[in-house]
Amino acid sequence: MKSCRRCDWWDNQHPRLRFAPEVHGIAAPGLCRKHRPGAYTLANDTKETYAIGIQPIMDGDDYCGEFRERQGA
């Protein structure tokens, strides 16, 4: 099966995942490293805004058309 967890682009070990929000339907979160991070704009309590880069958070059982099987998987 061509799932994210078997893909070479899959990263479920990055420390930043500790701070990822829980999303209903994502049982095994990880980052897709195929493409560069997208910009996400945040605002703080003083209404200042700033942007951070974030990789797409995927479920280990998801699939996409750019699957590349991990060597030895």
C-alpha positions in Angstrom: 0.0 0.0 0.0 1.3 3.5 -0.9 0.8 5.2 2.4 2.7 8.1 3.9 4.4 6.1 6.6 6.1 4.0 3.8 7.1 7.1 1.8 10.6 8.5 1.6 9.2 12.0 2.2 7.6 11.0 5.5 8.9 12.5 8.8 7.2 11.5 12.0 10.2 12.1 14.3 10.6 15.9 14.1 10.5 17.6 17.5 8.1 20.2 16.2 5.3 17.6 16.0 5.0 17.8 19.8 3.4 21.3 19.3 1.2 20.3 16.4 -2.5 20.7 17.2 -4.6 17.5 17.4 -6.7 17.1 14.3 -9.7 14.8 14.3 -9.0 12.0 11.8 -5.2 12.1 12.0 -4.2 9.1 14.2 -0.5 9.0 13.2 0.7 12.6 12.5 3.8 13.3 10.5 5.2 15.9 8.1 5.4 15.6 4.4 8.8 16.7 3.3 8.2 16.6 -0.5 7.6 20.3 -0.9 8.9 23.5 0.8 6.9 24.7 3.8 3.9 26.9 3.3 3.4 30.2 5.1 1.0 30.3 8.0 0.1 33.7 9.5 -0.4 34.0 13.3 -1.6 36.8 15.5 -0.7 37.3 19.1 -2.6 39.0 21.9 -1.3 42.5 20.9 -2.7 42.0 17.3 0.9 41.7 15.9 1.0 39.2 13.0 3.8 37.1 11.8 4.3 34.2 9.5 5.9 30.8 10.1 6.8 28.1 7.6 5.1 24.7 8.2 5.2 21.4 6.3 1.8 19.7 5.7 0.8 17.5 8.6 -0.4 14.2 7.2 -1.8 11.0 8.6 0.5 7.9 8.3 -2.3 6.1 6.3 -2.8 9.0 3.8 -1.7 8.7 0.2 -0.7 11.1 -2.5 0.4 10.9 -6.2 4.0 11.8 -5.3 4.6 8.7 -3.2 8.2 7.5 -3.3 8.8 4.2 -1.5 11.4 4.3 1.2 14.4 2.1 0.5 14.2 -1.0 2.7 10.5 -0.5 3.5 
